[in-house]
Amino acid sequence: MRRARALTVLTTAVVLGLTPACSLVGSGDDDPTAADTGGAGSSTGAGGTEGATGDGSEVVLVTHESFFLPQKVERAFEQQSGYDLVVRASGDAGSLTNRLVLTQDSPTGDVAFGVDNTFASRALEEGVFAPYAFDAPAGVSDYAVPGDDEQALTAVDNGNVCVNVDETWFAERELEPPASLDDLTDPAYRDLLVVPGATTSSPGLAFLLATIAEYGEDWPDYWADLMDNGAKLVDGWSDAYQTDFTQGGGSGDRPVVVSYDSSPAFTLADDGTSTTRALLDTCFQQVEYVGVLAGAENVAGAEALVRFMTGPEVQAALPESMYVFPVVEGTELPADWAQHAERPTDPYEVDPAEIATERATWLQEWTDVVTR
Amino acid sequence: MRRGLTLLALAALPVAVLAVFFVLPVSGMLARGFVVDGVLDPGAVLEVLGRERVHRVLWFTVWSATVATALSVLLGLPAAFALHRLDFPLRRVVRAALLVPFVLPTVVVGIAFRQLLGEAGPLAFLGLDGSPVAIVAGLVFFNVAVVIRGVGAAWESLDPRPGEAAAALGASPLQVLRTVTLPALRPAIVSSASVVFLFCATAFGVVLTLGGLRYSSVETEIYLLTTNLLDLQAAAALSILQLVAVTALLLVAARLRAVPDPTLARVVPRPRRPRRGDLPQLGATALLLVVVAAPVAVLVSGSLRVDDAWSLGNYRALRTPGEGGALLVPVTDALLTSLRTAVDATWMSLTLGLLVAVVVTRGSRGRAERRVRAALDGFFMLPLGVSAVTLGFGFLITLDSPPLDLRDSPLLVPVAQALVALPLVVRTIAPVLGGVDDRQRQAAASLGAGAWRTVLTVDLPVVWRPLLAAAGFAFAVSLGEFGATSFLAREESPTLPVVIYRLIGSPGAMNYGMALAASVVLAAATAGVMLAVERLRVPSLGAL
């Protein structure tokens, strides 16, 4: 009897103990957004530069999981436009594009950021984006998707996927580092390269496209040589760079890795020089776009965000928040970037339309070659 | 008639939840694959199943999951015995520690394993990096805790007297194990094994990270087809394949699970001091602990390194948003979000799990009723057998209009996690609940006890332990869940695994260090919760 009561008391205690903590269902909305709306809601129409037409309603941005902007910048948008910004971020660029295609009859937001040049054609073909032509700052139109005459997509940032080398490693062995894609199949550089997979990561796909641009139809032969020369294939960028690369976070032992042109800015030694270098003749350019979604509820808000993404606040914040370069001419780069992140002048390119039609075939063929 | 109504009433809530959050989204995605341009075209889907590549993928999935399941059971059984039947110092701590891998984010475990097995690691000489052996090792590392917990909970409430009687009659310990103990544990073993198999067969990150992309499982293939190629026909074909395979597995498991007399003893033995004869089990447990500890040790030591020196800097940084502001919220906030979400997911899955367990274990009258209960039993296991991507995309396209306009609801994350935990909860509670002799309830009723009173005095004392074990499981699943969560988590309130993933994907040595430190915190939080749950146990309750 006594025990039965003890049990009841205990159950009650557990239930009571848990109840106050079950706050997610009720309060998931209040904590983070309360702080934001406090600023934006009250400032409706307070002298926004673009003509603050918002009435305090929401503009919903759908994006990938790498999307990130400092809170200060997001607040600036809310103050200038009068809209509350709601960000829905998940998946990578591919997953984002396909999510947009799948939900185009009832879009999950008003505006989307993060479709890149390898997925742009697919999104345009499917009619995911609504045209929005405006006078973008100088530099933006240089990155327009070929054939996107109605300006459904607006370029926001770009970055290059390049082979990176650990200079200290090569210096210690008095070996000249590789310089080109051809060099990577040279037996002198046997077992030195690590590559993220083309099917599982976006830099991996970019690197595959670089080799397709260079070798045309013979690219499978190049990849066969690359694998024969001991290239190591891993899941994603963090695996390649953080685990296997000699200058990554872990204790890897491969001094050549597929990464970005900005990566050298993150491997500074004590004397202020970078221990790594991007090989500028091995680069494939990635461009990320923003666009108003067809069927958006808040078209005006979406358009305001598209303009804002090419504005000075976002453009200046891009390097340090998303590790990419601004597209708008004259945007100042952080000191480390200006000094250490060298950029290719003539990166490899593949027509987005061709990528859209050939992607499945290429990836299939690539998988066959690398798992042979 | 009344029995039927009671069955219906108890099953209504879980069935409704599963219908909305599982059946609807998944069939939505399948429909997109089968219907092309408004025309039903099952031929194209079936054609996919004839592809040579699909056969290869299927074969790899089946054998790797089978081997990993067998190993998990073999390694888990001795540990389940040692940790649940023997009494030795620190056994609670060991028990909690062995559950840690279960919640670690795959991406982090991948890194830990690869630092051990990789070309520069201490175990490089084994040459396992990128091999199927590494994949199987990773799967076992993740899932052995399921066996220890699931079987251990049943072992704890096993009547020791038949075994003692057999021993007194001259049976050797091995004979006792083979003829008395294992048959009695069979429902629990089969339950745990089938859950482990489902986890292994639908593993995603482990296969890609540890297999060096050389191996594809059905799950990784569906992911590629859905998120990268948007080949919904092929994805639908593979999803159907997954569902059929899972259903077949569940049918087999249900057969194997059935024992002639599952009645549980009400006399629960106290854990006893280890004897000399227990050395093999203790040795196996110690070995398992080492295997589990090695990758975790790599994580811990990595998290304590800053610029090639020992430091707590990575931990101090957890209160910041990372190097160059890589995060929107400090890691500490993400931990709070994780804990809060986990509490929600736990009560949801416990509520549903208890209802399901009661429905599927009550004695049936007649074949039809038994069939219905068995079907329900299998139905609630299905979420484990379906790709998180299919479910995630399914949410987006089906839950988008009133009255089910839920796709942006903050509820989705805990609900999705609760669904993932549900089979574990059911499989932990049901075997024990099924072992309660219905005559006891009848006796209680004839002595004048009401329905609630019967539950309180007959069922609850027996179910109490597995219920706590299940709660711990659900909590752990929720803390570590990444697949569905990353699909649904909203940017302002990411959970800890989502944050870790982001940190590890950001350049900068500090972010990498923080990711490791955050993983250690996640592991420690889990172990802490497990320990607390164990403390809640009331030892004498079982003898009520």
Interface residues (C-beta under 8 A of the other chain):
Chain A: R3 A4 A6 L7 T8 L10 V14 L18 A21 C22 S23 L24 V25 G28 D29 D31 P32 T33 E65 S66 F67 F68 P70 Q71 V87 R88 A89 S90 G91 D92 G94 S95 N98 R99 V101 L102 T103 S106 T108 R122 G197 T199 T200 K232 L233 V234 D235 G236 W237 S238 D239 Y241 Q242 T243 D244 G248 G249 G250 S251 G252 D253 R254 S262 S263 F266 E320 S321 Y323 R359 A360 L363 V370 T371
Chain B: R32 V107 G110 I111 R114 Q115 G118 E119 A120 G121 G130 G205 L208 T209 G212 L213 R214 L224 T226 T227 N228 L229 L230 D231 G302 G324 G325 A326 L328 V329 T337 L339 R340 T341 V343 D344 T346 W347 F393 L396 I397 D400 S401 R407 D408 P410 L411 V413 P414 L456 T457 L460 P461 W464 S486 F487 L488 A489 R490 E491 E492 S493 V498 Y501 R502 I504 G505 S506 P507 G508 A509 N511 Y512 G513 L536 V538 S540 L541 L544
